[in-house]
Amino acid sequence: MIDDALLTLALSPILVPQGIYTKKVTPKLPEPEGSREGILGNGEPLRILILGDSAAAGVGVDSQNDALLGQLVSKLSQYRAIEWRLLAETGLKTSEMLERLHALEAFKTDVVITSLGVNDITGGTRLKHWLEQQRELKLLLQDKFQARHIFLSSVPPMHE
């Protein structure tokens, strides 16, 4: 069986121009306007942290109210006081998120939702290395930020 690296090298005269063209014509959508942290609702507090790339940042909608963050806060604040924080940026890789989290001052969070992986794939991060980074991320969230629940979103079916 042909090694993936060898196959990629053999196909590079086709893949490189396709990649350059795709990157050139793919539109860069803006991140939505709106607060990236706050408190809403009454009752027992629930602290939510959303981390990630463009999907977590809400690219594709006009307002954070319509993004994942806004939808969660809107629904959950009917039952609890929701304290939220969004740390997300278009193009972010797992390694960059780890750097940002290491640089942050510790704070306590109950629930963390992550959306990371697409930029790792498109940026050529090897699966083994990405999985190691995901393990490091989980441990950092538990140890430094006392995360009780961590939800990792799956990478979308990019082949489609």
N, C-alpha and C positions, 0 to 999 in steps of 0.2 A: 504494500500500500504506500502511496506517495505521501510524504510528510506535508502537513499544512503549509509550513513555511516555504517549502520547495514549490508547491503548487501555486502559492501566492506570488512567488518570484516569477514563475513561468507565465502567469497571467497578468503580470504587472503592466505590460504594454497596453492592455485593454483596461485594466482596473484604474490605473492612475488617471488617464484622461477622463474616464467616467466620473471618478471621484471629484476631480477639479471642476468639471462641468456642473455636477449636482450641487456642490457647495456654492458655486457662483450663482445658480438660478434659484436656489431655495430661498424663499423670503424669510427675513428675520422679523418675527412678530414681537411687538413690545410687551413688556410685562404690565399687568393691569395696575391702575392707580388704586390707592387705598392703604389703610394702616396695616403694618406688619406686626403689630402687637397691641394688646389691649385687654380689657376685662368687660364682660357683658353677662347679665343675668344675676339671679339671686340664689342663695342656698349654699350648700357645701361646695367649696371651690374644686374645680378640676383644671389642672394645668396641662395644656396641650402644646407640643412643639412639633412643627412641620419642617422637615429638612429636605433639600433636594435641588433638582434642576428645573427646567422650564415648566414641567408638569406641576410640580409643587408650587412654583412661583405664580401659576395661574395664566400662563401664556395661552391666548386664544379667547379670553374674555376681556371685557372692558374694565371691570371693577373687581377688587378682591372679594366683594360681596357675592359675586357669581362664581368665584373659584372654589376649590376644595376647602380652603380656610374659611371663607365666608359661609359656605353651606353648612359646614360642621358647627361653627359658632352659632349660626342662626337656629339650627335644630336643637343643639344641646343646651343652649342658654335658656330654653323653656323649662328645663329641669334643674339646672345647677348654675352656679356662677362659673363662667368659663374664662380662664386666664390663658391667653394664647400668645404664641410667638412664631413668626415665620422667618426661617433662615433658608432662603432659596434664591437661586440665580440661574438664568439661562446659561447653558454650557458647562455647568459645574460637574466635576468628576468627584468620585468618592474620596480620592486622595486630597483634593482641595477642601472638601467638607471636613475631613479629619483635621487638617491644618487650622481651619477656622474654629472648630470646636475646642481644640487644644489651646488656642489663644484666648478663648472666652473665659470670663470669670464663671465659676460654677454656680448653678442655680438648680432648684429642685423642679422636676417635671413629673407628671403622672403618666402621660401618654405621649409617645413619639411616633410620628408617621413619616416614613422616608420614601422618596422617589429618586433613586439614584441607579445609574447603570447604562443608560442610553449613550451618554457622552464617553463613558469608559469604553464601551464597545466601539463606537465610531472613532475614538482616539487610539485604539489599538492596545488597550490594557488587556493583558492575558487573563483568562478566566481564573487560573489559580491565584494570581496576584489580587484580582478583584475580590475573590472569596475571602482571602486573608484580610483585605481591607474591610470587608463587611463584618467579619468577626471582630476586628479591632473597633469598628464603629459601635457594635452592640455592647462590647465591654466598656467602652468609654461612656456611652449613654447610661449604662447601669451604674458605673462607679462614680463618675464625676457629676452626673445630673440626676442620679437616683431614679431613673426611669423605671416605672413599675410595669408598663406595657409598651412593647415596641412592635410596630407594624411595618413590615418591609413590603413595598409594592413590587410586583413583578415587572420585569422589563417587557415592554409591549412587543407584539409579534412583528419585529422590524422587517422580516422577509415579506410581509404582506404590504 
